[in-house]
């Protein structure tokens, strides 16, 4: 009374019921083919059941295994954990600090006054005395000296110029060295006329101020102790 045709998908039992062959499912219909693979197994209806770390459900075509840098969404896409970039790759670690933030690629973006770009390890504040170069080094503004400190002010005048440390360098005929406040002589038709306390006459290169303990020998400006 029961008709059962054996096919490539099923055989027949002694009651005439269909018996699904290997990899065919759906109870006695045997119309669904499902063959287990490394990414999925098959349920009683022939539906795909994803194995661990395969996505999306019932397709199981994407492999995604959670790591220290990302988790996986329902589609098998990478979801970056905190401080990992860029999105869907999660290969770069970047954690914001007092000196930088992080861009979408995980690159460091220096906060104000931190250098160099991409590292942000050097603090340099621009002031009235200095600016900052792209490495974070101080660049002294005009008339400020002492290498990268820029703490010494020296402005060239008619009597002196400035050295690398901001020290005064007297121009010709100005004394004493480091002060350069006045010239040491005037000129007449016969040559140099020393100003007060400058010796020897005709050269005026030595400053000697008489004190209570010595006078000055005008011929060579040697000190003569008072008796």
PyMOL commands that place a pseudoatom at each C-alpha (Angstrom):
pseudoatom trace, name=CA, resn=UNK, resi=1, chain=A, elem=C, hetatm=0, pos=[0.000, 0.000, 0.000]
pseudoatom trace, name=CA, resn=UNK, resi=2, chain=A, elem=C, hetatm=0, pos=[3.006, 2.303, 0.329]
pseudoatom trace, name=CA, resn=UNK, resi=3, chain=A, elem=C, hetatm=0, pos=[4.986, 3.483, -2.670]
pseudoatom trace, name=CA, resn=UNK, resi=4, chain=A, elem=C, hetatm=0, pos=[8.671, 4.305, -2.106]
pseudoatom trace, name=CA, resn=UNK, resi=5, chain=A, elem=C, hetatm=0, pos=[11.100, 4.927, -4.924]
pseudoatom trace, name=CA, resn=UNK, resi=6, chain=A, elem=C, hetatm=0, pos=[14.795, 4.626, -4.105]
pseudoatom trace, name=CA, resn=UNK, resi=7, chain=A, elem=C, hetatm=0, pos=[16.761, 7.634, -5.445]
pseudoatom trace, name=CA, resn=UNK, resi=8, chain=A, elem=C, hetatm=0, pos=[20.204, 9.175, -5.195]
pseudoatom trace, name=CA, resn=UNK, resi=9, chain=A, elem=C, hetatm=0, pos=[18.981, 10.831, -1.995]
pseudoatom trace, name=CA, resn=UNK, resi=10, chain=A, elem=C, hetatm=0, pos=[17.198, 7.969, -0.220]
pseudoatom trace, name=CA, resn=UNK, resi=11, chain=A, elem=C, hetatm=0, pos=[16.601, 4.267, 0.158]
pseudoatom trace, name=CA, resn=UNK, resi=12, chain=A, elem=C, hetatm=0, pos=[13.414, 2.619, 1.461]
pseudoatom trace, name=CA, resn=UNK, resi=13, chain=A, elem=C, hetatm=0, pos=[12.866, 0.652, 4.671]
pseudoatom trace, name=CA, resn=UNK, resi=14, chain=A, elem=C, hetatm=0, pos=[10.665, -2.435, 5.008]
pseudoatom trace, name=CA, resn=UNK, resi=15, chain=A, elem=C, hetatm=0, pos=[7.687, -0.244, 5.792]
pseudoatom trace, name=CA, resn=UNK, resi=16, chain=A, elem=C, hetatm=0, pos=[8.101, 1.766, 2.630]
pseudoatom trace, name=CA, resn=UNK, resi=17, chain=A, elem=C, hetatm=0, pos=[9.448, 4.772, 4.452]
pseudoatom trace, name=CA, resn=UNK, resi=18, chain=A, elem=C, hetatm=0, pos=[12.257, 6.857, 2.977]
pseudoatom trace, name=CA, resn=UNK, resi=19, chain=A, elem=C, hetatm=0, pos=[15.656, 6.551, 4.626]
pseudoatom trace, name=CA, resn=UNK, resi=20, chain=A, elem=C, hetatm=0, pos=[17.882, 9.507, 3.801]
pseudoatom trace, name=CA, resn=UNK, resi=21, chain=A, elem=C, hetatm=0, pos=[21.314, 8.689, 2.494]
pseudoatom trace, name=CA, resn=UNK, resi=22, chain=A, elem=C, hetatm=0, pos=[24.436, 10.290, 3.917]
pseudoatom trace, name=CA, resn=UNK, resi=23, chain=A, elem=C, hetatm=0, pos=[24.345, 14.126, 3.819]
pseudoatom trace, name=CA, resn=UNK, resi=24, chain=A, elem=C, hetatm=0, pos=[20.628, 14.297, 2.953]
pseudoatom trace, name=CA, resn=UNK, resi=25, chain=A, elem=C, hetatm=0, pos=[18.160, 15.650, 5.457]
pseudoatom trace, name=CA, resn=UNK, resi=26, chain=A, elem=C, hetatm=0, pos=[14.643, 16.862, 6.244]
pseudoatom trace, name=CA, resn=UNK, resi=27, chain=A, elem=C, hetatm=0, pos=[13.080, 13.801, 7.849]
pseudoatom trace, name=CA, resn=UNK, resi=28, chain=A, elem=C, hetatm=0, pos=[11.523, 11.565, 5.180]
pseudoatom trace, name=CA, resn=UNK, resi=29, chain=A, elem=C, hetatm=0, pos=[11.815, 14.097, 2.394]
pseudoatom trace, name=CA, resn=UNK, resi=30, chain=A, elem=C, hetatm=0, pos=[15.623, 13.890, 2.023]
pseudoatom trace, name=CA, resn=UNK, resi=31, chain=A, elem=C, hetatm=0, pos=[15.567, 16.955, -0.182]
pseudoatom trace, name=CA, resn=UNK, resi=32, chain=A, elem=C, hetatm=0, pos=[18.208, 19.018, 1.649]
pseudoatom trace, name=CA, resn=UNK, resi=33, chain=A, elem=C, hetatm=0, pos=[21.874, 18.335, 1.090]
pseudoatom trace, name=CA, resn=UNK, resi=34, chain=A, elem=C, hetatm=0, pos=[24.340, 19.265, 3.842]
pseudoatom trace, name=CA, resn=UNK, resi=35, chain=A, elem=C, hetatm=0, pos=[27.853, 17.925, 4.149]
pseudoatom trace, name=CA, resn=UNK, resi=36, chain=A, elem=C, hetatm=0, pos=[29.852, 18.730, 7.270]
pseudoatom trace, name=CA, resn=UNK, resi=37, chain=A, elem=C, hetatm=0, pos=[33.028, 20.758, 6.706]
pseudoatom trace, name=CA, resn=UNK, resi=38, chain=A, elem=C, hetatm=0, pos=[35.728, 22.329, 8.861]
pseudoatom trace, name=CA, resn=UNK, resi=39, chain=A, elem=C, hetatm=0, pos=[33.501, 25.374, 9.346]
pseudoatom trace, name=CA, resn=UNK, resi=40, chain=A, elem=C, hetatm=0, pos=[30.088, 23.819, 10.087]
pseudoatom trace, name=CA, resn=UNK, resi=41, chain=A, elem=C, hetatm=0, pos=[28.132, 20.675, 10.940]
pseudoatom trace, name=CA, resn=UNK, resi=42, chain=A, elem=C, hetatm=0, pos=[24.527, 19.854, 9.976]
pseudoatom trace, name=CA, resn=UNK, resi=43, chain=A, elem=C, hetatm=0, pos=[21.360, 19.743, 12.089]
pseudoatom trace, name=CA, resn=UNK, resi=44, chain=A, elem=C, hetatm=0, pos=[18.400, 17.378, 11.633]
pseudoatom trace, name=CA, resn=UNK, resi=45, chain=A, elem=C, hetatm=0, pos=[16.860, 19.644, 9.030]
pseudoatom trace, name=CA, resn=UNK, resi=46, chain=A, elem=C, hetatm=0, pos=[20.070, 19.880, 7.012]
pseudoatom trace, name=CA, resn=UNK, resi=47, chain=A, elem=C, hetatm=0, pos=[20.767, 23.374, 8.205]
pseudoatom trace, name=CA, resn=UNK, resi=48, chain=A, elem=C, hetatm=0, pos=[24.348, 24.527, 8.738]
pseudoatom trace, name=CA, resn=UNK, resi=49, chain=A, elem=C, hetatm=0, pos=[25.484, 24.833, 12.330]
pseudoatom trace, name=CA, resn=UNK, resi=50, chain=A, elem=C, hetatm=0, pos=[28.584, 27.010, 12.509]
pseudoatom trace, name=CA, resn=UNK, resi=51, chain=A, elem=C, hetatm=0, pos=[31.554, 25.632, 14.378]
pseudoatom trace, name=CA, resn=UNK, resi=52, chain=A, elem=C, hetatm=0, pos=[33.498, 27.777, 16.831]
pseudoatom trace, name=CA, resn=UNK, resi=53, chain=A, elem=C, hetatm=0, pos=[34.747, 31.082, 15.369]
pseudoatom trace, name=CA, resn=UNK, resi=54, chain=A, elem=C, hetatm=0, pos=[32.796, 30.813, 12.080]
pseudoatom trace, name=CA, resn=UNK, resi=55, chain=A, elem=C, hetatm=0, pos=[30.210, 33.371, 11.047]
pseudoatom trace, name=CA, resn=UNK, resi=56, chain=A, elem=C, hetatm=0, pos=[27.540, 34.427, 10.036]
pseudoatom trace, name=CA, resn=UNK, resi=57, chain=A, elem=C, hetatm=0, pos=[24.915, 31.981, 11.317]
pseudoatom trace, name=CA, resn=UNK, resi=58, chain=A, elem=C, hetatm=0, pos=[23.786, 29.368, 8.736]
pseudoatom trace, name=CA, resn=UNK, resi=59, chain=A, elem=C, hetatm=0, pos=[26.519, 30.457, 6.326]
pseudoatom trace, name=CA, resn=UNK, resi=60, chain=A, elem=C, hetatm=0, pos=[29.703, 29.954, 8.321]
pseudoatom trace, name=CA, resn=UNK, resi=61, chain=A, elem=C, hetatm=0, pos=[31.931, 31.414, 5.620]
pseudoatom trace, name=CA, resn=UNK, resi=62, chain=A, elem=C, hetatm=0, pos=[33.901, 33.905, 7.734]
pseudoatom trace, name=CA, resn=UNK, resi=63, chain=A, elem=C, hetatm=0, pos=[36.487, 32.923, 10.308]
pseudoatom trace, name=CA, resn=UNK, resi=64, chain=A, elem=C, hetatm=0, pos=[36.978, 35.258, 13.273]
pseudoatom trace, name=CA, resn=UNK, resi=65, chain=A, elem=C, hetatm=0, pos=[38.665, 34.324, 16.533]
pseudoatom trace, name=CA, resn=UNK, resi=66, chain=A, elem=C, hetatm=0, pos=[38.662, 36.764, 19.434]
pseudoatom trace, name=CA, resn=UNK, resi=67, chain=A, elem=C, hetatm=0, pos=[42.096, 38.038, 20.460]
pseudoatom trace, name=CA, resn=UNK, resi=68, chain=A, elem=C, hetatm=0, pos=[43.511, 40.534, 22.940]
pseudoatom trace, name=CA, resn=UNK, resi=69, chain=A, elem=C, hetatm=0, pos=[42.862, 43.319, 20.428]
pseudoatom trace, name=CA, resn=UNK, resi=70, chain=A, elem=C, hetatm=0, pos=[39.349, 42.518, 19.103]
pseudoatom trace, name=CA, resn=UNK, resi=71, chain=A, elem=C, hetatm=0, pos=[36.103, 40.566, 19.470]
pseudoatom trace, name=CA, resn=UNK, resi=72, chain=A, elem=C, hetatm=0, pos=[33.817, 39.348, 16.655]
pseudoatom trace, name=CA, resn=UNK, resi=73, chain=A, elem=C, hetatm=0, pos=[30.351, 40.528, 15.638]
pseudoatom trace, name=CA, resn=UNK, resi=74, chain=A, elem=C, hetatm=0, pos=[27.510, 38.358, 14.234]
pseudoatom trace, name=CA, resn=UNK, resi=75, chain=A, elem=C, hetatm=0, pos=[28.857, 38.736, 10.727]
pseudoatom trace, name=CA, resn=UNK, resi=76, chain=A, elem=C, hetatm=0, pos=[32.372, 37.688, 11.712]
pseudoatom trace, name=CA, resn=UNK, resi=77, chain=A, elem=C, hetatm=0, pos=[33.737, 41.192, 11.486]
pseudoatom trace, name=CA, resn=UNK, resi=78, chain=A, elem=C, hetatm=0, pos=[36.413, 42.373, 13.889]
pseudoatom trace, name=CA, resn=UNK, resi=79, chain=A, elem=C, hetatm=0, pos=[35.288, 44.754, 16.633]
pseudoatom trace, name=CA, resn=UNK, resi=80, chain=A, elem=C, hetatm=0, pos=[38.293, 46.553, 18.075]
pseudoatom trace, name=CA, resn=UNK, resi=81, chain=A, elem=C, hetatm=0, pos=[38.755, 46.558, 21.816]
pseudoatom trace, name=CA, resn=UNK, resi=82, chain=A, elem=C, hetatm=0, pos=[39.607, 49.787, 23.643]
pseudoatom trace, name=CA, resn=UNK, resi=83, chain=A, elem=C, hetatm=0, pos=[42.711, 51.549, 22.308]
pseudoatom trace, name=CA, resn=UNK, resi=84, chain=A, elem=C, hetatm=0, pos=[43.123, 49.371, 19.193]
pseudoatom trace, name=CA, resn=UNK, resi=85, chain=A, elem=C, hetatm=0, pos=[42.987, 50.792, 15.665]
pseudoatom trace, name=CA, resn=UNK, resi=86, chain=A, elem=C, hetatm=0, pos=[42.138, 51.054, 12.765]
pseudoatom trace, name=CA, resn=UNK, resi=87, chain=A, elem=C, hetatm=0, pos=[38.511, 49.867, 12.653]
pseudoatom trace, name=CA, resn=UNK, resi=88, chain=A, elem=C, hetatm=0, pos=[38.086, 46.246, 11.456]
pseudoatom trace, name=CA, resn=UNK, resi=89, chain=A, elem=C, hetatm=0, pos=[41.854, 45.660, 11.605]
pseudoatom trace, name=CA, resn=UNK, resi=90, chain=A, elem=C, hetatm=0, pos=[42.723, 46.414, 15.225]
pseudoatom trace, name=CA, resn=UNK, resi=91, chain=A, elem=C, hetatm=0, pos=[46.459, 45.967, 14.677]
pseudoatom trace, name=CA, resn=UNK, resi=92, chain=A, elem=C, hetatm=0, pos=[47.710, 49.232, 16.216]
pseudoatom trace, name=CA, resn=UNK, resi=93, chain=A, elem=C, hetatm=0, pos=[47.620, 50.017, 19.926]
pseudoatom trace, name=CA, resn=UNK, resi=94, chain=A, elem=C, hetatm=0, pos=[47.289, 53.667, 20.914]
pseudoatom trace, name=CA, resn=UNK, resi=95, chain=A, elem=C, hetatm=0, pos=[46.234, 54.897, 24.344]
pseudoatom trace, name=CA, resn=UNK, resi=96, chain=A, elem=C, hetatm=0, pos=[45.645, 58.602, 24.914]
pseudoatom trace, name=CA, resn=UNK, resi=97, chain=A, elem=C, hetatm=0, pos=[48.010, 60.295, 27.381]
pseudoatom trace, name=CA, resn=UNK, resi=98, chain=A, elem=C, hetatm=0, pos=[48.687, 63.788, 28.650]
pseudoatom trace, name=CA, resn=UNK, resi=99, chain=A, elem=C, hetatm=0, pos=[50.834, 64.439, 25.578]
pseudoatom trace, name=CA, resn=UNK, resi=100, chain=A, elem=C, hetatm=0, pos=[48.745, 62.995, 22.705]
pseudoatom trace, name=CA, resn=UNK, resi=101, chain=A, elem=C, hetatm=0, pos=[45.407, 61.649, 21.467]
pseudoatom trace, name=CA, resn=UNK, resi=102, chain=A, elem=C, hetatm=0, pos=[44.884, 58.943, 18.825]
pseudoatom trace, name=CA, resn=UNK, resi=103, chain=A, elem=C, hetatm=0, pos=[43.526, 59.268, 15.279]
pseudoatom trace, name=CA, resn=UNK, resi=104, chain=A, elem=C, hetatm=0, pos=[41.394, 56.705, 13.412]
pseudoatom trace, name=CA, resn=UNK, resi=105, chain=A, elem=C, hetatm=0, pos=[44.498, 54.883, 12.232]
pseudoatom trace, name=CA, resn=UNK, resi=106, chain=A, elem=C, hetatm=0, pos=[45.938, 54.614, 15.725]
pseudoatom trace, name=CA, resn=UNK, resi=107, chain=A, elem=C, hetatm=0, pos=[48.541, 57.282, 15.083]
pseudoatom trace, name=CA, resn=UNK, resi=108, chain=A, elem=C, hetatm=0, pos=[49.578, 59.681, 17.822]
pseudoatom trace, name=CA, resn=UNK, resi=109, chain=A, elem=C, hetatm=0, pos=[48.251, 63.238, 17.496]
pseudoatom trace, name=CA, resn=UNK, resi=110, chain=A, elem=C, hetatm=0, pos=[50.343, 65.562, 19.650]
pseudoatom trace, name=CA, resn=UNK, resi=111, chain=A, elem=C, hetatm=0, pos=[48.562, 67.843, 22.071]
pseudoatom trace, name=CA, resn=UNK, resi=112, chain=A, elem=C, hetatm=0, pos=[49.539, 71.517, 22.275]
pseudoatom trace, name=CA, resn=UNK, resi=113, chain=A, elem=C, hetatm=0, pos=[53.263, 72.092, 22.853]
pseudoatom trace, name=CA, resn=UNK, resi=114, chain=A, elem=C, hetatm=0, pos=[54.330, 68.457, 22.386]
pseudoatom trace, name=CA, resn=UNK, resi=115, chain=A, elem=C, hetatm=0, pos=[56.774, 67.366, 19.675]
pseudoatom trace, name=CA, resn=UNK, resi=116, chain=A, elem=C, hetatm=0, pos=[57.841, 65.759, 17.340]
pseudoatom trace, name=CA, resn=UNK, resi=117, chain=A, elem=C, hetatm=0, pos=[54.714, 64.819, 15.389]
pseudoatom trace, name=CA, resn=UNK, resi=118, chain=A, elem=C, hetatm=0, pos=[53.915, 61.124, 15.741]
pseudoatom trace, name=CA, resn=UNK, resi=119, chain=A, elem=C, hetatm=0, pos=[56.006, 60.772, 18.916]
pseudoatom trace, name=CA, resn=UNK, resi=120, chain=A, elem=C, hetatm=0, pos=[54.972, 63.647, 21.185]
pseudoatom trace, name=CA, resn=UNK, resi=121, chain=A, elem=C, hetatm=0, pos=[57.758, 63.003, 23.694]
pseudoatom trace, name=CA, resn=UNK, resi=122, chain=A, elem=C, hetatm=0, pos=[59.165, 66.533, 24.004]
pseudoatom trace, name=CA, resn=UNK, resi=123, chain=A, elem=C, hetatm=0, pos=[57.405, 69.457, 25.692]
pseudoatom trace, name=CA, resn=UNK, resi=124, chain=A, elem=C, hetatm=0, pos=[58.205, 72.905, 24.348]
pseudoatom trace, name=CA, resn=UNK, resi=125, chain=A, elem=C, hetatm=0, pos=[56.186, 75.978, 25.331]
pseudoatom trace, name=CA, resn=UNK, resi=126, chain=A, elem=C, hetatm=0, pos=[56.435, 79.013, 23.094]
pseudoatom trace, name=CA, resn=UNK, resi=127, chain=A, elem=C, hetatm=0, pos=[57.173, 82.147, 25.108]
pseudoatom trace, name=CA, resn=UNK, resi=128, chain=A, elem=C, hetatm=0, pos=[58.129, 85.766, 24.565]
pseudoatom trace, name=CA, resn=UNK, resi=129, chain=A, elem=C, hetatm=0, pos=[61.746, 84.530, 24.325]
pseudoatom trace, name=CA, resn=UNK, resi=130, chain=A, elem=C, hetatm=0, pos=[61.444, 81.462, 22.073]
pseudoatom trace, name=CA, resn=UNK, resi=131, chain=A, elem=C, hetatm=0, pos=[59.450, 79.502, 19.513]
pseudoatom trace, name=CA, resn=UNK, resi=132, chain=A, elem=C, hetatm=0, pos=[59.682, 75.713, 18.974]
pseudoatom trace, name=CA, resn=UNK, resi=133, chain=A, elem=C, hetatm=0, pos=[60.955, 73.731, 15.989]
pseudoatom trace, name=CA, resn=UNK, resi=134, chain=A, elem=C, hetatm=0, pos=[59.340, 70.525, 14.685]
pseudoatom trace, name=CA, resn=UNK, resi=135, chain=A, elem=C, hetatm=0, pos=[61.541, 68.449, 17.013]
pseudoatom trace, name=CA, resn=UNK, resi=136, chain=A, elem=C, hetatm=0, pos=[60.462, 70.356, 20.102]
pseudoatom trace, name=CA, resn=UNK, resi=137, chain=A, elem=C, hetatm=0, pos=[63.708, 72.277, 20.429]
pseudoatom trace, name=CA, resn=UNK, resi=138, chain=A, elem=C, hetatm=0, pos=[63.626, 75.888, 21.536]
pseudoatom trace, name=CA, resn=UNK, resi=139, chain=A, elem=C, hetatm=0, pos=[64.432, 78.463, 18.857]
pseudoatom trace, name=CA, resn=UNK, resi=140, chain=A, elem=C, hetatm=0, pos=[65.490, 81.729, 20.435]
pseudoatom trace, name=CA, resn=UNK, resi=141, chain=A, elem=C, hetatm=0, pos=[63.718, 84.841, 19.225]
pseudoatom trace, name=CA, resn=UNK, resi=142, chain=A, elem=C, hetatm=0, pos=[65.679, 87.904, 18.135]
pseudoatom trace, name=CA, resn=UNK, resi=143, chain=A, elem=C, hetatm=0, pos=[68.038, 89.189, 20.853]
pseudoatom trace, name=CA, resn=UNK, resi=144, chain=A, elem=C, hetatm=0, pos=[67.672, 86.114, 23.090]
pseudoatom trace, name=CA, resn=UNK, resi=145, chain=A, elem=C, hetatm=0, pos=[70.593, 83.733, 23.585]
pseudoatom trace, name=CA, resn=UNK, resi=146, chain=A, elem=C, hetatm=0, pos=[72.169, 80.824, 25.470]
pseudoatom trace, name=CA, resn=UNK, resi=147, chain=A, elem=C, hetatm=0, pos=[71.573, 77.911, 23.093]
pseudoatom trace, name=CA, resn=UNK, resi=148, chain=A, elem=C, hetatm=0, pos=[68.166, 76.328, 23.799]
pseudoatom trace, name=CA, resn=UNK, resi=149, chain=A, elem=C, hetatm=0, pos=[67.571, 78.196, 27.055]
pseudoatom trace, name=CA, resn=UNK, resi=150, chain=A, elem=C, hetatm=0, pos=[66.972, 81.603, 25.485]
pseudoatom trace, name=CA, resn=UNK, resi=151, chain=A, elem=C, hetatm=0, pos=[67.209, 83.223, 28.914]
pseudoatom trace, name=CA, resn=UNK, resi=152, chain=A, elem=C, hetatm=0, pos=[69.819, 85.889, 28.138]
pseudoatom trace, name=CA, resn=UNK, resi=153, chain=A, elem=C, hetatm=0, pos=[68.804, 89.121, 26.436]
pseudoatom trace, name=CA, resn=UNK, resi=154, chain=A, elem=C, hetatm=0, pos=[71.395, 90.954, 24.344]
pseudoatom trace, name=CA, resn=UNK, resi=155, chain=A, elem=C, hetatm=0, pos=[70.572, 93.579, 21.734]
pseudoatom trace, name=CA, resn=UNK, resi=156, chain=A, elem=C, hetatm=0, pos=[73.380, 94.844, 19.524]
pseudoatom trace, name=CA, resn=UNK, resi=157, chain=A, elem=C, hetatm=0, pos=[74.204, 98.520, 19.823]
pseudoatom trace, name=CA, resn=UNK, resi=158, chain=A, elem=C, hetatm=0, pos=[76.754, 100.913, 18.358]
pseudoatom trace, name=CA, resn=UNK, resi=159, chain=A, elem=C, hetatm=0, pos=[79.258, 99.852, 21.051]
pseudoatom trace, name=CA, resn=UNK, resi=160, chain=A, elem=C, hetatm=0, pos=[78.881, 96.038, 21.089]
pseudoatom trace, name=CA, resn=UNK, resi=161, chain=A, elem=C, hetatm=0, pos=[77.547, 92.966, 19.319]
pseudoatom trace, name=CA, resn=UNK, resi=162, chain=A, elem=C, hetatm=0, pos=[76.438, 89.678, 20.962]
pseudoatom trace, name=CA, resn=UNK, resi=163, chain=A, elem=C, hetatm=0, pos=[78.100, 86.251, 21.054]
pseudoatom trace, name=CA, resn=UNK, resi=164, chain=A, elem=C, hetatm=0, pos=[76.324, 82.854, 21.051]
pseudoatom trace, name=CA, resn=UNK, resi=165, chain=A, elem=C, hetatm=0, pos=[75.850, 82.984, 24.826]
pseudoatom trace, name=CA, resn=UNK, resi=166, chain=A, elem=C, hetatm=0, pos=[74.406, 86.492, 24.743]
pseudoatom trace, name=CA, resn=UNK, resi=167, chain=A, elem=C, hetatm=0, pos=[77.551, 88.095, 26.064]
pseudoatom trace, name=CA, resn=UNK, resi=168, chain=A, elem=C, hetatm=0, pos=[78.553, 91.558, 24.948]
pseudoatom trace, name=CA, resn=UNK, resi=169, chain=A, elem=C, hetatm=0, pos=[81.434, 91.708, 22.464]
pseudoatom trace, name=CA, resn=UNK, resi=170, chain=A, elem=C, hetatm=0, pos=[82.849, 95.208, 22.449]
pseudoatom trace, name=CA, resn=UNK, resi=171, chain=A, elem=C, hetatm=0, pos=[83.222, 96.865, 19.099]
pseudoatom trace, name=CA, resn=UNK, resi=172, chain=A, elem=C, hetatm=0, pos=[86.456, 98.655, 18.234]
pseudoatom trace, name=CA, resn=UNK, resi=173, chain=A, elem=C, hetatm=0, pos=[87.537, 101.244, 20.825]
pseudoatom trace, name=CA, resn=UNK, resi=174, chain=A, elem=C, hetatm=0, pos=[84.905, 100.336, 23.432]
pseudoatom trace, name=CA, resn=UNK, resi=175, chain=A, elem=C, hetatm=0, pos=[85.859, 99.096, 26.923]
pseudoatom trace, name=CA, resn=UNK, resi=176, chain=A, elem=C, hetatm=0, pos=[85.874, 97.329, 29.329]
pseudoatom trace, name=CA, resn=UNK, resi=177, chain=A, elem=C, hetatm=0, pos=[85.158, 93.912, 27.769]
pseudoatom trace, name=CA, resn=UNK, resi=178, chain=A, elem=C, hetatm=0, pos=[81.712, 92.659, 28.672]
pseudoatom trace, name=CA, resn=UNK, resi=179, chain=A, elem=C, hetatm=0, pos=[80.404, 96.136, 29.424]
pseudoatom trace, name=CA, resn=UNK, resi=180, chain=A, elem=C, hetatm=0, pos=[81.403, 98.297, 26.460]
pseudoatom trace, name=CA, resn=UNK, resi=181, chain=A, elem=C, hetatm=0, pos=[79.655, 101.274, 27.959]
pseudoatom trace, name=CA, resn=UNK, resi=182, chain=A, elem=C, hetatm=0, pos=[82.053, 104.010, 26.784]
pseudoatom trace, name=CA, resn=UNK, resi=183, chain=A, elem=C, hetatm=0, pos=[85.054, 104.450, 24.561]
pseudoatom trace, name=CA, resn=UNK, resi=184, chain=A, elem=C, hetatm=0, pos=[88.395, 104.864, 26.369]
pseudoatom trace, name=CA, resn=UNK, resi=185, chain=A, elem=C, hetatm=0, pos=[89.669, 107.912, 24.548]
pseudoatom trace, name=CA, resn=UNK, resi=186, chain=A, elem=C, hetatm=0, pos=[88.957, 110.951, 22.420]
pseudoatom trace, name=CA, resn=UNK, resi=187, chain=A, elem=C, hetatm=0, pos=[91.061, 112.116, 19.537]
pseudoatom trace, name=CA, resn=UNK, resi=188, chain=A, elem=C, hetatm=0, pos=[93.018, 115.299, 18.854]
pseudoatom trace, name=CA, resn=UNK, resi=189, chain=A, elem=C, hetatm=0, pos=[95.349, 116.270, 16.069]
pseudoatom trace, name=CA, resn=UNK, resi=190, chain=A, elem=C, hetatm=0, pos=[98.149, 114.328, 17.705]
pseudoatom trace, name=CA, resn=UNK, resi=191, chain=A, elem=C, hetatm=0, pos=[96.283, 111.078, 18.326]
pseudoatom trace, name=CA, resn=UNK, resi=192, chain=A, elem=C, hetatm=0, pos=[94.462, 109.421, 21.235]
pseudoatom trace, name=CA, resn=UNK, resi=193, chain=A, elem=C, hetatm=0, pos=[93.705, 111.353, 24.398]
pseudoatom trace, name=CA, resn=UNK, resi=194, chain=A, elem=C, hetatm=0, pos=[92.895, 108.882, 27.195]
pseudoatom trace, name=CA, resn=UNK, resi=195, chain=A, elem=C, hetatm=0, pos=[89.755, 109.429, 29.187]
pseudoatom trace, name=CA, resn=UNK, resi=196, chain=A, elem=C, hetatm=0, pos=[89.917, 109.363, 32.981]
pseudoatom trace, name=CA, resn=UNK, resi=197, chain=A, elem=C, hetatm=0, pos=[91.479, 106.208, 34.422]
pseudoatom trace, name=CA, resn=UNK, resi=198, chain=A, elem=C, hetatm=0, pos=[92.575, 104.739, 31.057]
pseudoatom trace, name=CA, resn=UNK, resi=199, chain=A, elem=C, hetatm=0, pos=[96.257, 103.956, 30.426]
pseudoatom trace, name=CA, resn=UNK, resi=200, chain=A, elem=C, hetatm=0, pos=[98.931, 104.007, 28.965]
pseudoatom trace, name=CA, resn=UNK, resi=201, chain=A, elem=C, hetatm=0, pos=[98.777, 107.353, 27.221]
pseudoatom trace, name=CA, resn=UNK, resi=202, chain=A, elem=C, hetatm=0, pos=[98.389, 106.983, 23.499]
pseudoatom trace, name=CA, resn=UNK, resi=203, chain=A, elem=C, hetatm=0, pos=[96.854, 103.522, 23.794]
pseudoatom trace, name=CA, resn=UNK, resi=204, chain=A, elem=C, hetatm=0, pos=[94.205, 103.836, 26.508]
pseudoatom trace, name=CA, resn=UNK, resi=205, chain=A, elem=C, hetatm=0, pos=[93.555, 100.101, 26.679]
pseudoatom trace, name=CA, resn=UNK, resi=206, chain=A, elem=C, hetatm=0, pos=[93.848, 99.563, 30.459]
pseudoatom trace, name=CA, resn=UNK, resi=207, chain=A, elem=C, hetatm=0, pos=[91.310, 100.788, 33.001]
pseudoatom trace, name=CA, resn=UNK, resi=208, chain=A, elem=C, hetatm=0, pos=[92.799, 101.635, 36.418]
pseudoatom trace, name=CA, resn=UNK, resi=209, chain=A, elem=C, hetatm=0, pos=[90.726, 103.408, 39.084]
pseudoatom trace, name=CA, resn=UNK, resi=210, chain=A, elem=C, hetatm=0, pos=[92.765, 104.822, 41.964]
pseudoatom trace, name=CA, resn=UNK, resi=211, chain=A, elem=C, hetatm=0, pos=[91.638, 103.561, 45.379]
pseudoatom trace, name=CA, resn=UNK, resi=212, chain=A, elem=C, hetatm=0, pos=[92.674, 103.963, 48.997]
pseudoatom trace, name=CA, resn=UNK, resi=213, chain=A, elem=C, hetatm=0, pos=[95.150, 101.104, 48.583]
pseudoatom trace, name=CA, resn=UNK, resi=214, chain=A, elem=C, hetatm=0, pos=[96.888, 102.061, 45.355]
pseudoatom trace, name=CA, resn=UNK, resi=215, chain=A, elem=C, hetatm=0, pos=[97.476, 104.742, 42.758]
pseudoatom trace, name=CA, resn=UNK, resi=216, chain=A, elem=C, hetatm=0, pos=[98.062, 104.199, 39.060]
pseudoatom trace, name=CA, resn=UNK, resi=217, chain=A, elem=C, hetatm=0, pos=[101.411, 104.572, 37.315]
pseudoatom trace, name=CA, resn=UNK, resi=218, chain=A, elem=C, hetatm=0, pos=[100.511, 106.536, 34.262]
pseudoatom trace, name=CA, resn=UNK, resi=219, chain=A, elem=C, hetatm=0, pos=[103.345, 105.304, 32.128]
pseudoatom trace, name=CA, resn=UNK, resi=220, chain=A, elem=C, hetatm=0, pos=[102.363, 101.641, 32.166]
pseudoatom trace, name=CA, resn=UNK, resi=221, chain=A, elem=C, hetatm=0, pos=[99.350, 101.572, 34.483]
pseudoatom trace, name=CA, resn=UNK, resi=222, chain=A, elem=C, hetatm=0, pos=[101.117, 99.426, 37.096]
pseudoatom trace, name=CA, resn=UNK, resi=223, chain=A, elem=C, hetatm=0, pos=[99.637, 99.602, 40.573]
pseudoatom trace, name=CA, resn=UNK, resi=224, chain=A, elem=C, hetatm=0, pos=[101.716, 101.525, 43.138]
pseudoatom trace, name=CA, resn=UNK, resi=225, chain=A, elem=C, hetatm=0, pos=[100.728, 100.683, 46.736]
pseudoatom trace, name=CA, resn=UNK, resi=226, chain=A, elem=C, hetatm=0, pos=[100.231, 103.633, 49.023]
pseudoatom trace, name=CA, resn=UNK, resi=227, chain=A, elem=C, hetatm=0, pos=[102.675, 103.720, 52.010]
for i in range(1, 227): cmd.bond("trace and resi %d" % i, "trace and resi %d" % (i + 1))
show_as sticks, trace
zoom trace
